[in-house]
Amino acid sequence: MAMTMTEPVQILIVEDEPLIAMMLEDFLDVLDKQVAGTVDSVEDALARVAEGGIDAAILDVNLRGGQKSTPVAEALAERGVPFVFATGGADDALDERFRDRPRLQKPFTMDGVAKALGSL
């Protein structure tokens, strides 16, 4: 079976909980992925997305200070970069445009991360 899509390798992590971000970095390492960056705010994430070189992203829906990661999702979608939403809630008030995107439910598991990235 020929793979037309190359599996994403450079993954951006947008997560405001340092311990969770570190855990995701560890998971990605084990899954043979590179971390394209770990950021904890919309502002930093947008700056990192603008730099390019990202194959996929894991976006925490709710960032500190009541920020939603929606602007980051928009920037990634504009560039055709696939992403998965990390969420602890049912739909965590996801923007309607992005409700069809893959979800990664908290608490994260290695298997969950592998499946979510595999679905991109």
N, C-alpha and C positions, 0 to 999 in steps of 0.2 A: 504494500500500500504506500503510494508516494505521498510524502508530506509536502503540501504546497506552502503552508504557513510555517515559518520557522518559529520554534518555541521562544517566547520572550525570555531574554537573559538579563537585561539591565532593568532592574525593578526599582521604582521610586516608592519609598514608604512615607506616607503622610499620616502621622500618628502623634498625638500630644502626650501620651503616657510613656515616659522613657523606658520603663520595664517591658512594656508590650512591644515597643519599637525594637528593643534589643532582642527580644524573643523572636520577632519576625525576621530580624537580620540573621539570627542563628538558623532558623528554619530555611531561609533562602540559601544560606551557605550549604547546608546539608543537601538541599535540592539542586545544588550545582547552579545556582543563579548568582548574579552579581547585584549588589545594592548600588543603584545609581544615585542614591542620596537618601537621607532620612531627615525630614523636616517636620516641624510641629505647628506651623501656622499657614494660613492661606497665602499670605504675602511671600513667605520663603518658598512655598511650593510653586507659586506662579513664576518666581524668579528662576527656580530650578528647571521648570518645564520649558521656559523660554530658552534656556541654554541648549536644550535638545539632548539627543543621545539616550533617550528613555524608550524602552521597548514596551513597558507596561507599568501600572501603578496600583498600589493598594491604598485606598483612601478611607480614613476614618471619617464617618459621616459628620460627627460632632467634634469640633476642635475647641480648645479652651477659649474662654471669653465668649461662649455662645456662638462662635463662628461655625458656619456650615462649610463643608468642603466643595459645595456646588460650583463656585467659580473655577476651582481646579479641574473639576470634571468637565466643565465647558471648554477650558483651555486644552485639555487632553483630547476631547472629542473633536475639536477643530483641527487638531494635528493628526487625527486618526490613530491615536495611541490608546490601546485597550486598557481598561481599568476595572477593578473590582472594589465594591464598597465593603468596608469593614463596619459591622453594626452590632450593637448589643440589643437593639430593640426589634420590634416587628418590622415596621418599615422606616422607623426613625425619621419620619417626615421627609422622606426622600423626594427630591424634585421629580415631578411626573415624567419629565423627559428621560429620566435615567432609571425608571423603575424596572426596566427590562435587563439592566446590567447584572452581572453575577454578584452574589453576596457572599461575604465571609462572615459567619456568625461568631461572635465572641461567646465563650472563651475560645481562642484559636487552638487548633490542633495542627500538627504537621500534615496530616491527611487532608484536613480542610483547606489548608493553604495550597497544597499540591493540586487538589481538585479544582479550586477556584482559578489558579493560574492555567491549569490544563484546559479550562473552559473558554479561555480568551482567544 
